[in-house]
Amino acid sequence: MKTNTKINEDSLAEMAISIDVEADVLDKVVKGEITHIVSDLNEENYAAILKNLKGNLVLDVDELPNTFYSCYYYNDGVFPYVIKDSLQFMVLFAGDKHCLAKIGNIETEPGKRFRFQGHGQPGIDDPNGNSCIWKIIFEVIPLREDSKTYLMRWNPGISSFTEGDYKSCVENMTAGGFRINWSISEWEEARRGDEFYMMRVGDDKAGIVFKGIFTSDPYVSDDWAGSTKRRLYVDMICLTPVKPGKKPALSLDKLQSAIPNYEWAKGHSGVLLSDEIASKLEDLWLKTKDINTKP
């Protein structure tokens, strides 16, 4: 499963859920025609989806269940469990073909309801029953084998995306990330599933503040600066952000020292990086990203 995002097989086992699909479903996910995959929460996959603590399921209700069978609890239509925070990827299999996808968002909804009769006893169909099979809806963003890497730039001093906006986004993350759109200058080859790094510029906190994935192809919209011209934008999911107010571990100084033949501080937002620069940047990011989340 070759992508620009480096994931070893051991990590993938903890970070991903595998689902078998029909060949046409796999093709449509790759093409972006299918953007969401639905999976019932059942006895085979619950451990891969739900967070566990000391062998017990963790609930957002007062009482904890003693067995998996309470996992079907209805809870008045509010999902009573906690999705694993490590669940970030989905591997779709169709015969000998597969696709690795980033999970962009997770939604839940109750399915068919029934009355739970106890361990080993059949449930009784009941539209007002105390139990149900929960459906988990995954937004999937395919990671292409030929994905490209872009450098976006953010100057808080002039951008419509303010320091306060960034703080709000980080404080309200879902599924490990937040979503924004951004202008892209070198848009011609950009596609949904490409990766990017966000470079903060213009102040003493310059450096890489987060990375992420494009969740759309480029599209035209009004100029963020308020002029009459039109700009190209991409929608993005932003991952592993630096804490607001903190200087990035992968600072401008470190970038200039490690990769001196690239102009990091100046230039347009949304420039395509060469494979060589992208690979070096990925190595630097992997060595420093965990520092960003420390107090």
Beta strands, then each sheet from edge to edge (+ up, - down):
strand 1: 16-20
strand 2: 36-40
strand 3: 52-53
strand 4: 56-57
strand 5: 89-94
strand 6: 97-115
strand 7: 124-125
strand 8: 131-142
strand 9: 149-154
strand 10: 177-183
strand 11: 195-200
strand 12: 207-214
strand 13: 219-222
strand 14: 230-239
strand 15: 271-272
sheet 1: 1+ 5+ 6- 7+
sheet 2: 1+ 5+ 6- 8+ 2-
sheet 3: 3+ 4-
sheet 4: 10+ 14- 12+ 11- 9- 15+
sheet 5: 10+ 14- 13+
end
